[in-house]
Amino acid sequence: MKTTKIYFIALTGLMLSCAGNAPETVNEDTTGVSVDTLSAGNAFEDFKVYVNQLDRTVENVDSVFARYENAKVNFTPQQKDSAFFVTVGFMQSFDISDDEIGDLSEEKQKEIEKKYNKAGFEIWYEEGYPYAMPDLKFVEAKFKKDISAELDDYLDVYKKTCIQTTSDAGLVIEWSELAELILVCEEYLAENRDSKYTDQVLADYMENLNFLMWGLDNTPIIDYWTDETVKQLDENVSDVYQKLIKDTKHKTGKIIADHLTWLESKSFVFEYDEVKFLSEDEVKMYLGL
């Protein structure tokens, strides 16, 4: 099976799922509340302008936190929530310098990780190259006493799902861990239908569900090797599918059950143009949203 489309999703998910899809970004007011509300005072706009003009260097991360501490007294509760995403957006825009990644020896990698971990970053790897991504627990600790209950609830999910799940067109977590991420999202969606973060969680749910349903280039769901004459599900994938199908607490199992029926009808052999990702409306129907 060709899996070019799936690889694209994996690569996009790696670098963008926890970055460009966040409800609030540095450059745009996409907070789920009105722009007028967010622009009620100059303090928040000044904060955004200040963050935008900073060079993306490790040394400036502390400057963002310090600026927030000084300015937050003039922020509305919604603006404090938005300031969290402004800060995360700033930290997501980092590129590790060519000088730093010119030598990718094990010793150099440890140096990079130590430097960026101390500043509040995690290091992800794609095709052997390191990328700096914000450590959400680190950032949350800076805002914990200020953010709303709605954002706090969302961060419980965001911290779990905004992890590196793929690298080099393959999963870097176990299939069972992937299923856990999917169920974390499902539970949030069931309990927080009116949250302004619902769309983002739904997007995360669908991305991880696609991985589980169709696999990735280097982590296929099909076992092509045990018996070359008969295709079958990978043993670990089969175990996860069966657990989800038997799980009466969640509704994801119905999606997997229908998908498994289709796979069995194809004897686990299908072409690229037969890969079908569920639409948002179809997912909502399955989940009763």
SULURRA-V400284 format. One line per field, one symbol per residue. ss: DSSP state (A for helix, B for strand, O for the rest). phi: phi as a letter, one per 30 degrees, with the letter a starting at -180 (. if undefined). psi: psi as a letter, one per 40 degrees, with the letter a starting at -180 (. if undefined). A space follows every 10 residues. Layout:
ss=???
phi=???
psi=???
This chain:
ss=OOOAAAAAAA AAAAAAOOOO OOOOOOOOOO OOOOAAAAOO OAAAAAAAAA AAAOOOOAAA AAAAAAAAAA AAAAOOAAAA AAAAAAAAAA AAOOOOOAAA AOOOOAAAAA AAAAAAAAOO BBBBBBOOBB BBBBOAAAAA AAAOOOOOAA AAAAAAAAAA AOOOOBBOOB BOOOAAAAAA AAAAAAAAAA AOOOOOOAAA AAAAAAAAAA AAAAOBOOBO OBBOOOOOOO OBBOAAAAAA AAAAAAOOOO OAAAAAAAAA AAAAAOOOOO OAAAOOOOOA AAAAAAAOO
phi=.dbedddddd dddeccecbd cdebbdcbcc cjbddeddce bdeddddddd ddddddbedd dddddddded cdeccdeddd dddedddddd ddcdcddedd cdccdedddd dddddddddj ccccbbhicd bcbdddddde ddcedcdddd dedddededd ddbdcbahib dcbdeddddd dddededddd cbdcddcedd ddddeddddd dddbibecbd dcdccebdcb dadeeddedd eddddddddc cdeddddddd eddddchibb cedcdbdddd dddddddic
psi=hifddddddd ddddeddece eidhideigf eeiidddded iddddddddd ddeiigidde dddddddddd dddeiidddd dddddddddd deeihhiddd edhfiddddd ddddddddef iihihhfehi hhihhddddd ddedediidd dddddddddd dgihdihffi ieiidddddd dddddddddd efdeieeddd dddddddddd dddeaidegi ehheddheeh iiihdddddd dddddehedi eddddddddd dddddeffhi ideehhhiid ddddddef.
